[in-house]
């Protein structure tokens, strides 16, 4: 069981994921309400330019009905609140582990890897690499990325991954597997995926991507535990990170 401090360190990125879902819901709701009036091309996610609902016109040249406009303005205000809370939570995320130097060191190591950002590094270090694993099988089991066999009489087959582990870390690793092909395209892991997925159906490519996510999780686990950079993985040096921050 995680300690109170370990569980508390996870609050920021978990709340951030909920807020992102809320933000998407508010944006989609505003778009739907406008679309029903025939108004297109309005993007509520653009914060650099405020939407003046009173100035909008339907294709017939009519203004938005008063109560609908008030509903849109309230929805827009809720979107503003979520955006404000997101910025606050993201600020907390980067200092949440100050009380645990070991986890903070792992988070910083992950952020040096090309293709891994602050959100992914926080989730992996606090949800996954805060725990000790004896071997890669234990790691794969905790992630829920191990095969789920089906055995009935003479029939033996795999039903896919078990999905019995930490869903936060599993989702992040699958997202990173997509990004790995872009930012670490020359690494052995990316070449392994391309060699096996080339010419395959979309279903097989998705299966191979999950396999890549498992391999990536193992490679990153060895990296943060031993400090040894896997072959072909591009990692920024400390002075490079300092220059980027400046």
C-alpha positions in Angstrom: 0.0 0.0 0.0 1.3 3.5 -0.8 2.0 5.8 2.1 -0.1 9.0 2.7 2.7 11.1 1.2 3.0 8.9 -1.9 -0.7 9.0 -2.5 -0.8 12.7 -2.0 1.9 13.2 -4.6 -0.4 11.6 -7.2 -3.2 14.1 -6.6 -2.0 16.8 -9.0 -1.7 14.7 -12.2 -4.9 12.8 -11.4 -6.9 16.0 -11.0 -5.3 17.3 -14.2 -6.6 14.4 -16.2 -10.1 15.0 -14.8 -9.9 18.7 -15.6 -8.8 18.0 -19.2 -11.9 15.8 -19.6 -14.1 18.6 -18.2 -12.4 21.2 -20.5 -13.1 19.0 -23.5 -16.7 18.6 -22.5 -17.3 22.4 -22.1 -15.7 23.0 -25.5 -17.8 20.4 -27.2 -21.0 21.7 -25.6 -20.4 25.2 -26.7 -19.7 24.0 -30.3 -22.8 21.9 -30.3 -25.0 24.8 -29.1 -23.6 27.1 -31.8 -23.8 24.4 -34.5 -27.5 24.0 -33.8 -27.9 27.7 -34.7 -25.9 27.2 -37.9 -22.8 29.0 -36.5 -19.6 27.3 -37.4 -15.9 28.2 -37.2 -15.9 29.2 -33.6 -13.2 27.6 -31.5 -13.7 28.1 -27.7 -10.3 26.6 -26.9 -8.5 29.6 -28.4 -7.9 31.7 -25.3 -6.0 34.5 -27.1 -9.3 35.8 -28.5 -12.5 36.1 -26.4 -15.8 35.1 -27.9 -18.4 37.8 -28.0 -21.7 35.9 -28.2 -23.7 39.0 -28.5 -21.9 39.8 -31.8 -22.5 36.4 -33.4 -25.2 36.0 -36.0 -27.0 33.0 -37.5 -26.9 32.4 -41.2 -30.2 34.3 -41.4 -28.5 37.3 -39.9 -30.3 37.0 -36.5 -28.6 37.3 -33.1 -28.5 34.4 -30.7 -31.7 34.2 -28.6 -31.2 35.8 -25.2 -31.5 32.7 -23.0 -29.3 30.7 -25.3 -26.7 33.4 -25.2 -26.8 33.5 -21.4 -26.4 29.7 -21.4 -23.4 30.0 -23.7 -21.8 32.7 -21.5 -22.2 30.6 -18.4 -20.7 27.6 -20.2 -17.8 29.8 -21.4 -17.3 31.0 -17.8 -17.1 27.4 -16.6 -14.5 26.8 -19.3 -12.5 29.8 -18.0 -12.6 28.4 -14.5 -11.4 25.0 -15.6 -8.5 26.6 -17.6 -7.5 28.6 -14.5 -7.6 25.4 -12.3 -5.6 23.5 -14.9 -2.8 26.1 -14.7 -2.8 25.9 -11.0 -2.7 22.1 -10.9 0.1 22.0 -13.5 2.1 24.4 -11.2 1.6 22.1 -8.2 2.5 19.1 -10.2 6.2 20.2 -10.6 6.7 20.6 -6.9 4.5 17.9 -5.5 7.5 15.5 -4.9 9.9 17.9 -3.2 9.6 15.8 0.0 10.9 12.7 -1.8 14.3 13.3 -3.5 14.5 9.8 -5.0 11.2 10.2 -6.9 12.1 13.7 -7.9 15.4 12.4 -9.3 13.5 9.9 -11.4 11.0 12.5 -12.7 13.9 14.7 -13.8 15.6 11.8 -15.5 12.5 11.0 -17.4 12.1 14.6 -18.5 15.6 14.5 -20.1 14.4 11.8 -22.5 13.3 13.2 -25.8 9.5 12.8 -26.3 8.7 12.7 -22.6 7.1 15.9 -21.2 6.4 17.1 -17.7 2.9 15.4 -17.4 4.1 12.0 -18.6 7.2 12.2 -16.4 5.2 13.0 -13.3 2.7 10.2 -13.9 5.4 7.6 -14.5 7.6 8.5 -11.6 4.8 8.8 -9.1 2.4 6.1 -10.2 4.9 3.5 -11.5 8.5 4.0 -10.6 7.7 4.8 -7.0 7.3 1.1 -6.5 10.0 -1.7 -6.5 9.8 -4.5 -9.0 11.9 -7.6 -8.9 11.8 -8.2 -12.6 10.2 -7.1 -15.9 7.3 -9.6 -15.4 6.3 -7.9 -12.2 6.4 -4.6 -14.0 4.3 -5.8 -16.9 1.8 -7.3 -14.5 1.5 -4.0 -12.5 0.9 -2.2 -15.8 -1.8 -4.6 -17.0 0.2 -5.2 -20.2 0.6 -8.9 -19.8 -1.3 -11.4 -21.9 -4.7 -12.7 -20.7 -4.9 -16.3 -21.8 -8.1 -18.2 -22.5 -7.9 -22.0 -22.1 -11.0 -24.2 -22.6 -10.5 -27.8 -23.5 -8.5 -28.0 -26.7 -8.8 -24.2 -27.3 -6.0 -22.0 -26.2 -5.7 -18.4 -27.2 -4.8 -14.9 -25.9 -7.7 -12.5 -25.1 -5.5 -9.5 -25.2 -3.8 -7.7 -22.3 -5.2 -8.1 -18.8 -5.7 -4.3 -18.0 -5.5 -5.3 -14.4 -2.8 -2.9 -13.3 -2.4 0.9 -13.0 -4.5 2.5 -15.7 -2.8 5.9 -15.4 0.7 4.5 -16.1 -0.7 2.2 -18.8 -2.4 4.9 -20.8 0.7 7.2 -20.6 3.0 4.4 -21.8 0.7 3.7 -24.8 0.7 7.4 -25.6 4.4 7.5 -25.3 4.7 4.5 -27.6 3.1 6.6 -30.3 5.4 9.5 -29.6 8.4 7.2 -29.5 8.1 6.5 -33.2 8.3 10.2 -33.9 10.9 11.5 -31.4 13.1 8.4 -31.1 12.7 7.0 -34.6 16.3 5.8 -34.8 16.1 3.8 -31.5 16.1 0.0 -31.6 12.6 0.0 -30.1 11.1 2.2 -32.8 12.8 0.1 -35.5 11.5 -3.1 -33.8 8.0 -1.7 -34.1 8.3 -0.6 -37.7 9.8 -3.9 -38.8 6.9 -5.8 -37.4 4.0 -3.4 -38.1 5.0 -2.6 -41.7 2.3 -3.8 -44.1 0.1 -5.1 -41.3 -3.6 -4.3 -40.7 -4.6 -1.5 -38.3 -5.6 -4.1 -35.7 -2.1 -5.8 -35.8 -0.4 -2.4 -35.6 -2.4 -1.5 -32.5 -1.4 -4.9 -30.9 2.2 -4.2 -31.8 1.9 -0.7 -30.3 0.8 -2.2 -27.0 3.8 -4.5 -27.2 6.0 -1.5 -27.8 4.5 0.2 -24.8 5.5 -2.8 -22.6 9.0 -2.8 -23.9 9.3 0.9 -23.4 8.1 0.7 -19.8 10.8 -1.9 -19.1 13.5 0.2 -20.8 12.5 3.3 -18.9 12.4 1.3 -15.6 16.0 0.1 -16.1 17.0 3.6 -17.0 15.7 5.3 -13.9 16.8 2.5 -11.6 20.4 2.1 -12.9 21.0 5.3 -14.7 22.2 3.5 -17.8 20.8 5.0 -21.0 19.5 2.2 -23.4 21.1 2.0 -26.8 19.8 4.6 -29.3 17.7 6.5 -26.8 18.2 10.3 -27.1 18.6 11.9 -23.7 19.4 15.6 -23.1 22.4 16.5 -21.0 22.0 18.6 -17.8 23.4 21.7 -19.6 20.9 21.2 -22.5 18.0 21.1 -20.0 19.3 24.3 -18.4 19.5 26.0 -21.7 15.9 25.0 -22.6 14.6 26.3 -19.2 16.4 29.6 -19.8 
